[in-house]
Amino acid sequence: RIDNPYLPTGILGNFYRAQLTASGGVPPYRWALTGYNALPAGLSLYASGEISGTPQTRYSGSVEFAVTDNQGTMVRATAALSVVDNTPPVRIGSFFLPEGREDRYYRASLYASGGIRPYTWRLTGNFFNNLPWGLSLSSDGEIYGTPRNPGNYSFEVEVKDAYGRTDRQRMRIDIRRRPMPPPPHPGPGPRPH
């Protein structure tokens, strides 16, 4: 029989290790999942009865195991397992972006906290939600390029963490017109005759 039908609780994104134990029969024991049972994504069961890995999904339920002793006697039993999410929600921390200058190279980094890294950034799907012409947003949160048109631009970005949780934030970039060149310096007047 399985001695520990209640496995320790796992935490999403944190390394997990638990040891199944059995009694009776003739050791050593070999462990396996039965039928269509599956552990939460990121966890694996070894023949020794060790469950380990980094859980990638929340979970609450029971998993059925089969344990076989050294004489081939097999017993099935279930154990309860939970994986909880203790991480704070992902939040965008960039609110104000530095202003840019027309026809001058621009780079700014967006910032987020919480969730589980890595983060993936994108503009939201609105057709009118665009960066200034000449600028791009990379998936790692860099706004870069050479803006071509001066003006005040507002747009919405979304950040997604490793487990699909998202946050959205409206941003603003002001692109200033490039300074006008000074007027040409007048040359000397005509010389008197």
KAWO-V392654 format. One record per helix or strand of 3 or more residues. SS is the DSSP state (alpha for helix, beta for strand). FROM is the first residue (numbers start at 0). TO is the last residue. If there is no record, write none. Layout:
SS;FROM;TO  SS;FROM;TO
This chain:
beta;14;18  beta;29;32  beta;42;44  beta;49;53  beta;58;67  beta;73;83  beta;104;108  beta;119;122  beta;134;136  beta;141;145  beta;150;159  beta;165;175
